Amino acid sequence: MPLIDTHCHLDFDAFDDIRDEMVQEAFNAGVTRIVNPGVDLDRSRAAIALADTYPGVYAAVGIHPSSTADWSDATRDEVRALADHPKVIAIGEIGLDYHWDDSPHDMQRIALEAQLALAAALGLPVIIHNREASEDVIDVLAAWVPSLPPDLRDRPGVLHSFSAPQHIADRALELGFYLGFTGPVTFKNADDLRAIAARVPDDRILVETDAPFLTPHPYRGKRPNKPAYVRFVAERLAALRRMPDETFAAQSTANAERLFALPPDKPA
């Protein structure tokens, strides 16, 4: 069942002693590609280094909202320079996070809007982080989408690890966004999230791990999560949508290839 893990932090310290083994395990399990987003400049550089190391790994570069306290034009210019790498396929992980107090809300928004403008200029989709900031995130995205070049208008990006209410899902889909689902969709108490996932159009759904976080059932509570476990997310979504596992895997893979402009059937 070939799959693409569209969001995994391979560069995080949790994988330092097991990274080669874990990546090989994922490829052996049918995960043909892994997208590794950056969360700050150093992590974005690390994501690129891993993309250079592993043929099936691709990078996104950007500044996570919790890392935006010292945002500046110089930071934006460094992100732009990193995005020139041939295996950088998106700007991310960017967005708004009102759960933590690592960066003022106004600075988060400045950084988000600047990175959205950069993505539009470069013709790259975005990977959006949203935590307890749904209304502001969707309003910013709604203001941004009309500025996009035609070839990006139907693939502006993904709302990663989607966990917002149904009306946010509806607005995001209307704007052309994809929705990515992670381990929580497999949790026993996640009926509301599963109801949303079941309604996402077939051509707008993605599977992710967000490893090393959000380990799916049946390994919930164990760390680290790893990209091989993306199949548990895919199988739960396939069951929700009453689709054969292979059919859903092929659909989600095609969606990821379309969003990130990946070559089809590229071997790991």
Backbone as CSV, one residue per row, in Angstrom:
resi,resn,N_x,N_y,N_z,CA_x,CA_y,CA_z,C_x,C_y,C_z
1,MET,0.854,-1.190,0.000,0.000,0.000,0.000,0.892,1.244,0.000
2,PRO,1.330,1.720,-1.176,2.223,2.886,-1.235,1.553,4.142,-0.680
3,LEU,2.263,4.857,0.177,1.748,6.054,0.818,2.824,7.129,0.851
4,ILE,2.384,8.378,1.022,3.296,9.497,1.254,2.977,10.081,2.614
5,ASP,3.971,10.123,3.494,3.813,10.815,4.774,4.090,12.289,4.493
6,THR,3.038,13.097,4.487,3.173,14.480,4.039,3.601,15.444,5.139
7,HIS,3.911,14.918,6.331,4.386,15.806,7.405,5.071,14.973,8.474
8,CYS,6.395,15.037,8.516,7.176,14.271,9.483,8.456,15.039,9.791
9,HIS,8.768,15.183,11.078,9.949,15.942,11.499,11.132,14.998,11.730
10,LEU,11.659,14.473,10.641,12.786,13.551,10.732,14.007,14.186,11.382
11,ASP,14.105,15.505,11.316,15.280,16.199,11.827,15.281,16.335,13.350
12,PHE,14.183,16.017,14.019,14.103,16.237,15.457,15.009,15.267,16.217
13,ASP,15.428,15.697,17.392,16.405,14.945,18.179,15.925,13.540,18.531
14,ALA,14.630,13.332,18.616,14.093,12.014,18.985,14.572,10.915,18.042
15,PHE,14.984,11.289,16.832,15.381,10.303,15.839,16.895,10.186,15.663
16,ASP,17.672,10.892,16.448,19.112,10.963,16.208,19.779,9.590,16.195
17,ASP,19.343,8.693,17.055,20.005,7.386,17.144,19.353,6.317,16.278
18,ILE,18.226,6.630,15.659,17.484,5.597,14.924,17.066,6.064,13.523
19,ARG,17.588,7.185,13.075,17.038,7.804,11.853,17.178,6.902,10.634
20,ASP,18.370,6.370,10.380,18.556,5.524,9.199,17.630,4.318,9.242
21,GLU,17.571,3.683,10.408,16.720,2.499,10.571,15.250,2.849,10.364
22,MET,14.829,3.999,10.904,13.426,4.384,10.835,13.016,4.731,9.401
23,VAL,13.891,5.433,8.695,13.580,5.777,7.309,13.502,4.512,6.455
24,GLN,14.434,3.589,6.662,14.396,2.344,5.899,13.153,1.537,6.228
25,GLU,12.775,1.515,7.508,11.547,0.826,7.910,10.339,1.404,7.185
26,ALA,10.289,2.725,7.078,9.177,3.371,6.389,9.138,2.968,4.923
27,PHE,10.283,3.004,4.263,10.316,2.640,2.851,9.952,1.167,2.662
28,ASN,10.406,0.317,3.580,10.051,-1.107,3.502,8.556,-1.323,3.692
29,ALA,7.915,-0.418,4.441,6.479,-0.525,4.709,5.631,0.110,3.611
30,GLY,6.281,0.612,2.565,5.537,1.172,1.446,5.394,2.679,1.461
31,VAL,6.056,3.361,2.394,6.041,4.827,2.397,7.076,5.277,1.368
32,THR,6.603,5.716,0.228,7.515,6.003,-0.878,8.204,7.347,-0.742
33,ARG,7.548,8.292,-0.054,8.126,9.625,0.132,7.704,10.198,1.474
34,ILE,8.554,11.062,2.012,8.320,11.729,3.284,8.592,13.211,3.091
35,VAL,7.670,14.055,3.547,7.861,15.505,3.497,8.258,15.974,4.892
36,ASN,9.416,16.631,4.972,9.971,17.100,6.249,9.938,18.628,6.268
37,PRO,8.977,19.237,6.994,8.935,20.697,7.076,9.887,21.232,8.144
38,GLY,10.420,22.415,7.902,11.218,23.095,8.909,10.341,23.891,9.856
39,VAL,10.883,24.204,11.043,10.155,25.023,12.006,10.921,26.304,12.353
40,ASP,12.169,26.379,11.949,12.976,27.585,12.088,14.095,27.478,11.055
41,LEU,15.009,28.415,11.049,16.049,28.385,10.013,16.958,27.169,10.160
42,ASP,17.394,26.871,11.381,18.279,25.723,11.571,17.589,24.425,11.188
43,ARG,16.328,24.280,11.584,15.600,23.059,11.257,15.276,22.978,9.770
44,SER,15.097,24.106,9.136,14.881,24.102,7.689,16.148,23.637,6.966
45,ARG,17.290,24.100,7.446,18.558,23.626,6.867,18.725,22.129,7.103
46,ALA,18.342,21.668,8.284,18.432,20.237,8.589,17.500,19.423,7.690
47,ALA,16.314,19.964,7.419,15.375,19.277,6.532,15.964,19.124,5.134
48,ILE,16.628,20.154,4.658,17.264,20.078,3.344,18.394,19.048,3.348
49,ALA,19.176,19.031,4.423,20.267,18.057,4.513,19.731,16.630,4.463
50,LEU,18.603,16.392,5.136,18.009,15.054,5.103,17.457,14.729,3.725
51,ALA,16.904,15.723,3.044,16.427,15.498,1.676,17.586,15.149,0.749
52,ASP,18.749,15.722,1.005,19.938,15.370,0.228,20.435,13.976,0.569
53,THR,20.201,13.528,1.799,20.701,12.232,2.267,19.836,11.073,1.793
54,TYR,18.512,11.264,1.833,17.577,10.181,1.516,16.796,10.518,0.247
55,PRO,16.878,9.677,-0.783,16.203,9.992,-2.046,14.696,10.201,-1.916
56,GLY,14.042,9.518,-0.985,12.596,9.639,-0.867,12.121,10.753,0.036
57,VAL,13.043,11.566,0.556,12.676,12.635,1.483,12.725,13.981,0.774
58,TYR,11.705,14.804,1.017,11.633,16.160,0.488,11.488,17.142,1.647
59,ALA,11.831,18.379,1.414,11.844,19.387,2.473,10.867,20.512,2.186
60,ALA,10.369,21.101,3.276,9.718,22.410,3.233,10.515,23.313,4.164
61,VAL,10.517,24.597,3.880,11.278,25.531,4.697,10.363,26.652,5.167
62,GLY,10.553,27.073,6.422,9.717,28.134,6.959,9.923,28.285,8.450
63,ILE,9.231,29.269,9.000,9.335,29.590,10.412,7.997,29.334,11.080
64,HIS,7.976,28.343,11.982,6.796,27.986,12.771,6.369,29.191,13.602
65,PRO,5.067,29.363,13.846,4.636,30.545,14.601,5.304,30.689,15.963
66,SER,5.618,29.574,16.622,6.258,29.661,17.928,7.718,30.112,17.839
67,SER,8.248,30.193,16.615,9.638,30.616,16.409,9.740,31.999,15.771
68,THR,8.651,32.775,15.816,8.615,34.054,15.087,8.903,35.280,15.937
69,ALA,9.259,35.107,17.203,9.439,36.274,18.077,10.492,37.236,17.554
70,ASP,11.511,36.713,16.884,12.568,37.575,16.341,12.489,37.670,14.815
71,TRP,11.288,37.524,14.277,11.094,37.618,12.824,11.602,38.950,12.293
72,SER,12.209,38.904,11.104,12.715,40.121,10.468,12.761,39.910,8.962
73,ASP,13.011,40.981,8.231,13.187,40.859,6.786,14.372,39.957,6.456
74,ALA,15.383,39.984,7.302,16.550,39.122,7.070,16.157,37.641,7.181
75,THR,15.272,37.326,8.128,14.785,35.955,8.247,14.045,35.549,6.982
76,ARG,13.179,36.421,6.518,12.444,36.143,5.275,13.412,35.874,4.132
77,ASP,14.457,36.678,4.014,15.416,36.511,2.925,16.158,35.185,3.035
78,GLU,16.419,34.736,4.257,17.084,33.441,4.428,16.145,32.299,4.043
79,VAL,14.874,32.423,4.391,13.911,31.409,3.959,13.848,31.362,2.435
80,ARG,13.813,32.530,1.816,13.783,32.585,0.343,14.992,31.871,-0.252
81,ALA,16.162,32.105,0.303,17.374,31.479,-0.218,17.323,29.964,-0.058
82,LEU,16.849,29.501,1.085,16.735,28.057,1.303,15.752,27.420,0.326
83,ALA,14.718,28.155,-0.032,13.680,27.617,-0.920,14.182,27.367,-2.335
84,ASP,15.374,27.856,-2.665,15.930,27.620,-3.997,16.406,26.185,-4.184
85,HIS,16.546,25.443,-3.096,17.024,24.066,-3.207,16.024,23.235,-4.016
86,PRO,16.511,22.373,-4.912,15.587,21.635,-5.793,14.654,20.663,-5.084
87,LYS,14.959,20.245,-3.865,14.066,19.326,-3.162,13.189,20.039,-2.133
88,VAL,13.171,21.359,-2.165,12.212,22.111,-1.350,10.925,22.236,-2.156
89,ILE,9.830,21.717,-1.593,8.581,21.627,-2.351,7.459,22.466,-1.750
90,ALA,7.734,23.168,-0.633,6.692,23.974,0.000,7.337,24.957,0.973
91,ILE,6.557,25.950,1.363,6.921,26.846,2.460,6.155,26.388,3.696
92,GLY,6.869,26.024,4.734,6.204,25.547,5.939,7.193,24.932,6.915
93,GLU,6.844,24.831,8.060,5.518,24.881,8.636,5.275,26.282,9.170
94,ILE,4.247,26.950,8.665,3.951,28.323,9.040,2.507,28.397,9.525
95,GLY,2.157,29.464,10.228,0.770,29.580,10.678,0.646,30.431,11.918
96,LEU,-0.349,30.089,12.741,-0.619,30.786,13.999,-0.815,29.755,15.101
97,ASP,-0.277,30.067,16.288,-0.406,29.178,17.435,-0.688,30.021,18.665
98,TYR,-1.938,29.984,19.131,-2.335,30.781,20.297,-2.324,29.951,21.585
99,HIS,-1.884,28.701,21.493,-1.812,27.859,22.682,-0.594,28.215,23.530
100,TRP,0.536,28.402,22.856,1.777,28.747,23.535,2.019,30.246,23.464
101,ASP,2.847,30.740,24.377,3.149,32.175,24.427,4.574,32.476,23.972
102,ASP,5.085,31.677,23.042,6.473,31.851,22.603,6.667,33.077,21.723
103,SER,5.602,33.537,21.086,5.700,34.700,20.205,4.391,35.477,20.270
104,PRO,4.454,36.816,20.305,3.223,37.619,20.343,2.354,37.338,19.108
105,HIS,1.046,37.422,19.296,0.131,37.125,18.197,0.358,38.043,17.002
106,ASP,0.644,39.314,17.249,0.833,40.223,16.119,2.098,39.876,15.330
107,MET,3.149,39.434,16.027,4.367,39.038,15.327,4.138,37.752,14.541
108,GLN,3.389,36.818,15.109,3.055,35.598,14.369,2.353,35.935,13.061
109,ARG,1.431,36.875,13.131,0.667,37.221,11.928,1.542,37.920,10.892
110,ILE,2.425,38.779,11.341,3.357,39.436,10.416,4.197,38.385,9.692
111,ALA,4.730,37.451,10.453,5.569,36.409,9.855,4.764,35.520,8.910
112,LEU,3.540,35.176,9.301,2.692,34.351,8.440,2.417,35.056,7.129
113,GLU,1.999,36.296,7.192,1.664,37.019,5.964,2.889,37.200,5.068
114,ALA,4.046,37.438,5.673,5.268,37.587,4.878,5.634,36.279,4.187
115,GLN,5.474,35.164,4.886,5.822,33.878,4.286,4.792,33.431,3.253
116,LEU,3.543,33.804,3.446,2.544,33.551,2.404,2.879,34.328,1.140
117,ALA,3.278,35.577,1.299,3.661,36.382,0.138,4.866,35.761,-0.563
118,LEU,5.795,35.256,0.227,6.974,34.604,-0.353,6.569,33.364,-1.131
119,ALA,5.687,32.561,-0.564,5.231,31.350,-1.252,4.576,31.693,-2.588
120,ALA,3.746,32.734,-2.601,3.096,33.152,-3.843,4.135,33.567,-4.873
121,ALA,5.144,34.328,-4.435,6.181,34.794,-5.353,6.990,33.637,-5.925
122,LEU,7.200,32.601,-5.126,8.003,31.459,-5.556,7.181,30.365,-6.231
123,GLY,5.856,30.484,-6.184,5.005,29.459,-6.774,5.010,28.152,-6.007
124,LEU,5.144,28.250,-4.663,5.169,27.062,-3.816,3.937,27.016,-2.922
125,PRO,3.373,25.825,-2.694,2.264,25.701,-1.742,2.779,25.883,-0.318
126,VAL,1.844,26.014,0.619,2.203,26.240,2.015,1.689,25.101,2.892
127,ILE,2.396,24.869,3.991,1.991,23.907,5.016,1.617,24.729,6.246
128,ILE,0.322,24.693,6.613,-0.220,25.598,7.619,-0.412,24.895,8.958
129,HIS,0.169,25.505,9.986,-0.030,25.100,11.385,-1.100,25.988,11.998
130,ASN,-2.060,25.370,12.670,-3.131,26.119,13.334,-3.404,25.474,14.682
131,ARG,-3.199,26.241,15.733,-3.564,25.757,17.062,-4.285,26.866,17.811
132,GLU,-5.569,26.631,18.045,-6.425,27.560,18.780,-6.444,28.942,18.119
133,ALA,-6.357,28.969,16.794,-6.321,30.235,16.058,-7.100,30.126,14.755
134,SER,-8.113,29.267,14.727,-8.761,28.902,13.464,-9.328,30.088,12.705
135,GLU,-10.058,30.965,13.379,-10.706,32.074,12.672,-9.672,33.014,12.062
136,ASP,-8.630,33.323,12.819,-7.600,34.210,12.282,-6.840,33.546,11.138
137,VAL,-6.530,32.261,11.274,-5.822,31.562,10.204,-6.636,31.591,8.917
138,ILE,-7.901,31.248,8.995,-8.688,31.153,7.771,-8.926,32.529,7.164
139,ASP,-9.023,33.573,7.993,-9.185,34.918,7.458,-7.928,35.371,6.709
140,VAL,-6.761,35.068,7.266,-5.508,35.416,6.587,-5.396,34.668,5.260
141,LEU,-5.727,33.385,5.268,-5.634,32.597,4.038,-6.631,33.078,2.988
142,ALA,-7.829,33.458,3.429,-8.837,33.949,2.486,-8.383,35.246,1.821
143,ALA,-7.661,36.071,2.551,-7.150,37.317,1.965,-5.985,37.058,1.019
144,TRP,-5.275,35.951,1.231,-4.078,35.641,0.441,-4.386,34.940,-0.874
145,VAL,-5.317,34.023,-0.870,-5.557,33.176,-2.040,-5.818,33.967,-3.323
146,PRO,-6.577,35.069,-3.303,-6.799,35.798,-4.557,-5.524,36.344,-5.198
147,SER,-4.452,36.452,-4.433,-3.198,36.983,-4.979,-2.368,35.919,-5.684
148,LEU,-2.804,34.674,-5.656,-1.975,33.581,-6.141,-1.926,33.532,-7.659
149,PRO,-0.788,33.079,-8.210,-0.725,32.843,-9.653,-1.643,31.693,-10.033
150,PRO,-2.101,31.658,-11.268,-3.079,30.634,-11.676,-2.652,29.210,-11.380
151,ASP,-1.367,28.877,-11.539,-0.948,27.489,-11.353,-0.905,27.080,-9.888
152,LEU,-1.090,28.042,-8.968,-1.104,27.721,-7.546,-2.499,27.842,-6.953
153,ARG,-3.428,28.372,-7.711,-4.759,28.682,-7.173,-5.503,27.422,-6.727
154,ASP,-5.285,26.287,-7.409,-6.010,25.076,-7.021,-5.168,24.152,-6.143
155,ARG,-4.008,24.625,-5.710,-3.179,23.851,-4.782,-2.398,24.805,-3.873
156,PRO,-3.118,25.675,-3.158,-2.424,26.672,-2.343,-1.690,26.079,-1.160
157,GLY,-2.154,24.933,-0.652,-1.467,24.355,0.488,-2.342,23.384,1.254
158,VAL,-1.874,23.034,2.444,-2.562,22.070,3.301,-2.679,22.635,4.707
159,LEU,-3.847,22.437,5.324,-4.002,22.669,6.749,-3.587,21.380,7.438
160,HIS,-2.391,21.433,7.997,-1.729,20.254,8.541,-2.360,19.814,9.856
161,SER,-2.414,18.499,10.061,-2.974,17.896,11.282,-4.290,18.575,11.650
162,PHE,-5.235,18.507,10.745,-6.469,19.271,10.890,-7.212,18.872,12.159
163,SER,-7.648,19.896,12.915,-8.394,19.631,14.151,-9.403,20.730,14.448
164,ALA,-9.719,21.560,13.468,-10.642,22.676,13.661,-12.082,22.233,13.408
165,PRO,-13.051,23.117,13.694,-14.461,22.764,13.468,-14.814,22.600,11.985
166,GLN,-15.994,22.044,11.748,-16.445,21.770,10.389,-16.485,23.028,9.524
167,HIS,-16.905,24.165,10.090,-17.026,25.353,9.241,-15.666,25.854,8.778
168,ILE,-14.624,25.581,9.538,-13.271,25.939,9.096,-12.838,24.997,7.970
169,ALA,-13.164,23.724,8.107,-12.878,22.783,7.025,-13.569,23.213,5.746
170,ASP,-14.833,23.607,5.859,-15.584,24.026,4.680,-14.946,25.236,4.014
171,ARG,-14.568,26.232,4.816,-13.946,27.439,4.251,-12.607,27.114,3.602
172,ALA,-11.812,26.273,4.261,-10.509,25.912,3.696,-10.670,25.199,2.362
173,LEU,-11.616,24.276,2.295,-11.849,23.553,1.048,-12.335,24.486,-0.049
174,GLU,-13.181,25.439,0.305,-13.647,26.418,-0.678,-12.499,27.246,-1.234
175,LEU,-11.484,27.474,-0.423,-10.307,28.235,-0.853,-9.331,27.387,-1.668
176,GLY,-9.589,26.091,-1.760,-8.730,25.206,-2.539,-7.725,24.420,-1.735
177,PHE,-7.763,24.550,-0.409,-6.785,23.869,0.428,-7.083,22.381,0.559
178,TYR,-6.016,21.656,0.863,-6.099,20.256,1.244,-6.142,20.189,2.769
179,LEU,-6.674,19.084,3.302,-6.674,18.856,4.737,-5.862,17.605,5.031
180,GLY,-4.920,17.734,5.974,-4.087,16.611,6.370,-4.535,16.061,7.710
181,PHE,-4.552,14.746,7.839,-4.991,14.098,9.068,-3.871,13.229,9.637
182,THR,-3.799,13.231,10.981,-2.734,12.559,11.712,-3.318,11.556,12.700
183,GLY,-2.488,11.094,13.640,-2.875,10.074,14.593,-4.190,10.276,15.312
184,PRO,-4.530,11.513,15.732,-5.778,11.690,16.468,-7.026,11.180,15.768
185,VAL,-7.034,11.068,14.444,-8.221,10.557,13.760,-8.461,9.090,14.106
186,THR,-7.446,8.421,14.671,-7.598,7.025,15.081,-7.983,6.877,16.547
187,PHE,-8.025,7.994,17.298,-8.267,7.910,18.740,-9.738,7.597,19.028
188,LYS,-9.971,6.921,20.124,-11.315,6.467,20.473,-12.302,7.621,20.619
189,ASN,-11.842,8.747,21.173,-12.749,9.863,21.480,-12.801,10.917,20.380
190,ALA,-12.419,10.556,19.152,-12.289,11.547,18.078,-13.427,11.454,17.062
191,ASP,-14.645,11.202,17.526,-15.766,11.049,16.586,-16.011,12.317,15.777
192,ASP,-15.881,13.489,16.396,-16.127,14.730,15.666,-15.104,14.916,14.554
193,LEU,-13.852,14.617,14.860,-12.808,14.737,13.840,-13.044,13.746,12.716
194,ARG,-13.433,12.538,13.052,-13.707,11.543,12.011,-14.887,11.961,11.137
195,ALA,-15.870,12.605,11.723,-17.014,13.072,10.929,-16.563,14.103,9.898
196,ILE,-15.644,14.969,10.301,-15.105,15.955,9.358,-14.298,15.253,8.273
197,ALA,-13.430,14.335,8.682,-12.582,13.631,7.716,-13.406,12.865,6.693
198,ALA,-14.519,12.309,7.130,-15.353,11.524,6.224,-15.975,12.380,5.127
199,ARG,-16.089,13.698,5.361,-16.746,14.590,4.401,-15.780,15.297,3.469
200,VAL,-14.482,15.169,3.698,-13.507,15.833,2.828,-13.554,15.180,1.448
201,PRO,-13.620,15.969,0.382,-13.624,15.370,-0.963,-12.412,14.465,-1.176
202,ASP,-12.597,13.434,-1.970,-11.533,12.455,-2.191,-10.235,13.098,-2.659
203,ASP,-10.343,14.158,-3.457,-9.142,14.745,-4.047,-8.521,15.842,-3.182
204,ARG,-8.946,15.955,-1.912,-8.417,17.012,-1.044,-7.924,16.485,0.301
205,ILE,-7.718,15.203,0.432,-7.336,14.631,1.720,-5.910,14.091,1.656
206,LEU,-5.155,14.316,2.738,-3.780,13.848,2.841,-3.595,13.093,4.154
207,VAL,-2.574,12.231,4.188,-2.227,11.511,5.416,-0.855,11.976,5.893
208,GLU,-0.728,12.070,7.217,0.498,12.562,7.845,0.732,11.774,9.135
209,THR,1.970,11.856,9.644,2.227,11.369,11.005,2.494,12.516,11.973
210,ASP,3.127,13.594,11.530,3.660,14.631,12.421,4.647,14.020,13.405
211,ALA,5.265,12.912,13.016,6.261,12.273,13.877,7.378,13.278,14.211
212,PRO,7.850,13.221,15.467,7.697,12.180,16.480,6.462,12.306,17.371
213,PHE,5.511,13.177,16.985,4.329,13.429,17.818,3.125,12.630,17.307
214,LEU,2.040,12.640,18.103,0.709,12.189,17.684,0.678,10.744,17.192
215,THR,1.303,9.867,17.930,1.340,8.452,17.564,-0.077,7.884,17.471
216,PRO,-0.408,7.205,16.370,-1.777,6.693,16.210,-2.017,5.422,17.014
217,HIS,-3.296,5.113,17.206,-3.697,3.806,17.703,-3.212,2.757,16.706
218,PRO,-2.643,1.623,17.110,-2.630,1.058,18.460,-1.393,1.396,19.282
219,TYR,-0.585,2.350,18.833,0.642,2.695,19.569,0.507,4.021,20.309
220,ARG,-0.699,4.527,20.447,-0.910,5.805,21.119,-0.241,5.811,22.499
221,GLY,0.408,6.918,22.819,1.071,7.047,24.104,2.525,6.634,24.076
222,LYS,2.945,6.000,22.985,4.336,5.582,22.850,5.058,6.561,21.927
223,ARG,6.264,6.930,22.287,7.061,7.836,21.469,8.381,7.160,21.143
224,PRO,8.998,7.462,20.022,8.443,8.422,19.073,7.492,7.775,18.067
225,ASN,6.601,8.594,17.540,5.858,8.217,16.353,6.853,8.125,15.206
226,LYS,6.505,7.417,14.144,7.432,7.286,13.019,6.654,7.154,11.715
227,PRO,7.310,7.476,10.599,6.582,7.530,9.330,5.966,6.206,8.896
228,ALA,6.508,5.077,9.325,5.889,3.796,8.968,4.467,3.694,9.498
229,TYR,4.168,4.449,10.565,2.839,4.387,11.169,1.788,5.178,10.393
230,VAL,2.170,5.836,9.312,1.170,6.577,8.544,0.099,5.633,7.994
231,ARG,0.430,4.358,7.886,-0.563,3.414,7.356,-1.755,3.263,8.290
232,PHE,-1.541,3.442,9.594,-2.663,3.333,10.528,-3.648,4.481,10.338
233,VAL,-3.114,5.657,10.026,-3.969,6.800,9.711,-4.722,6.531,8.410
234,ALA,-4.001,6.061,7.409,-4.626,5.793,6.108,-5.709,4.722,6.211
235,GLU,-5.440,3.664,6.955,-6.429,2.599,7.083,-7.690,3.080,7.785
236,ARG,-7.525,3.942,8.790,-8.714,4.458,9.507,-9.524,5.357,8.580
237,LEU,-8.855,6.183,7.805,-9.559,7.066,6.879,-10.239,6.271,5.775
238,ALA,-9.574,5.241,5.291,-10.186,4.397,4.268,-11.462,3.750,4.801
239,ALA,-11.418,3.247,6.015,-12.599,2.618,6.611,-13.731,3.622,6.783
240,LEU,-13.376,4.830,7.221,-14.377,5.887,7.389,-15.088,6.181,6.080
241,ARG,-14.324,6.165,5.014,-14.844,6.559,3.707,-15.342,5.351,2.907
242,ARG,-15.297,4.170,3.557,-15.782,2.938,2.957,-15.107,2.672,1.612
243,MET,-13.791,2.823,1.653,-12.973,2.582,0.474,-11.982,1.472,0.786
244,PRO,-11.621,0.651,-0.193,-10.524,-0.304,0.023,-9.242,0.444,0.377
245,ASP,-8.423,-0.158,1.212,-7.181,0.489,1.620,-6.343,0.919,0.429
246,GLU,-6.218,0.051,-0.553,-5.371,0.361,-1.711,-5.924,1.535,-2.508
247,THR,-7.248,1.603,-2.618,-7.871,2.709,-3.354,-7.618,4.035,-2.653
248,PHE,-7.788,4.035,-1.326,-7.529,5.267,-0.586,-6.054,5.648,-0.647
249,ALA,-5.174,4.672,-0.523,-3.739,4.960,-0.589,-3.381,5.596,-1.927
250,ALA,-3.911,5.041,-3.016,-3.631,5.603,-4.335,-4.162,7.025,-4.459
251,GLN,-5.350,7.269,-3.898,-5.937,8.604,-3.958,-5.119,9.608,-3.156
252,SER,-4.773,9.272,-1.913,-4.027,10.214,-1.080,-2.636,10.459,-1.647
253,THR,-2.045,9.442,-2.245,-0.738,9.612,-2.882,-0.837,10.562,-4.071
254,ALA,-1.853,10.373,-4.902,-2.050,11.268,-6.044,-2.294,12.700,-5.575
255,ASN,-3.025,12.857,-4.471,-3.281,14.193,-3.935,-1.980,14.869,-3.517
256,ALA,-1.111,14.116,-2.818,0.163,14.683,-2.375,1.044,15.042,-3.561
257,GLU,1.041,14.191,-4.564,1.833,14.480,-5.762,1.343,15.752,-6.448
258,ARG,0.035,15.932,-6.481,-0.527,17.128,-7.114,-0.206,18.380,-6.307
259,LEU,-0.429,18.320,-5.003,-0.197,19.493,-4.171,1.257,19.943,-4.228
260,PHE,2.177,19.002,-4.080,3.593,19.346,-3.971,4.348,19.241,-5.292
261,ALA,3.621,19.001,-6.394,4.227,18.886,-7.726,5.350,17.848,-7.725
262,LEU,5.063,16.698,-7.107,6.017,15.594,-7.078,5.853,14.735,-8.328
263,PRO,6.938,14.181,-8.832,6.806,13.246,-9.953,6.006,12.027,-9.513
264,PRO,5.106,11.525,-10.356,4.327,10.334,-9.969,5.206,9.084,-9.930
265,ASP,4.853,8.205,-9.000,5.495,6.891,-8.911,7.016,6.971,-8.791
266,LYS,7.488,8.030,-8.132,8.933,8.146,-7.955,9.384,7.172,-6.879
267,PRO,10.293,6.257,-7.196,10.706,5.285,-6.183,11.519,5.942,-5.079
268,ALA,11.399,5.387,-3.874,12.194,5.895,-2.754,13.643,5.517,-2.929
